[in-house]
Amino acid sequence: MRRTKEQAAETRRQILRSAEEEFLARGYENAKLEDIAAAAGVTRGAVHWHFKSKQGLLFALRDESKQVFIELAEHLAKEDAGQPLDALGDLICGEFAKWSADPRHRGMMRVMFYLDLTTICTKEHDPFREALLGAIGKVLELAEQRHGLPHPWTVQSATSVMYGLIEGLLMGWCREDVTFDLAQHGAAVIRALLASWKR
């Protein structure tokens, strides 16, 4: 009997959650596809079918992070009330706090940045970056429409700076020692920038 789309999606989710736990527990380099498959209750072939490789699993985990920004943009577009800049700040700082709460995330993110840098020259475009820029841009466009952005900021320039700031803070967190507190220091910088855009 052929598997339904819902069953396939659930299998994919199970594999991804197992991969995340294996990467966090053992580190990306030491995690094995056999262990990921066993933890998810599937065959290694199923892992290959859904994600191709261990690198594919890591990029799929990274791609999940853009989804919360897309959902925020969609939610704010349906709501007339509220301050989009506050909602964006809450989301970013919430993600920073979540990653900081488990120090294993630092190592996994370090590997993600490394793989990004080693593959960027082979790609004409980066779908992850484009999707994330698009989602952040939609939130900032709503802020511009509802409250306006102060001169000389535009939606495009604010989007580029916000994306660059997030990326820079995360890269700094990956490279620095434990004294760099992403949840505290990173969040303070994000809040300060967003506050400067309020009118």
Secondary structure, DSSP 8 states (H G I E B T S, - for coil): ----HHHHHHHHHHHHHHHHHHHHHH-TTT--HHHHHHHHTS-HHHHHHHHSSHHHHHHHHHHHHHHHHHHHHHHHHH-SSS-HHHHHHHHHHHHHHHHHHSTHHHHHHHHHHHHHHHHGGG-S--HHHHHHHHHHHHHHHHHHHHT---TT--HHHHHHHHHHHHHHHHHHHHHS-TT--IIIIIHHHHHHHHHHT--
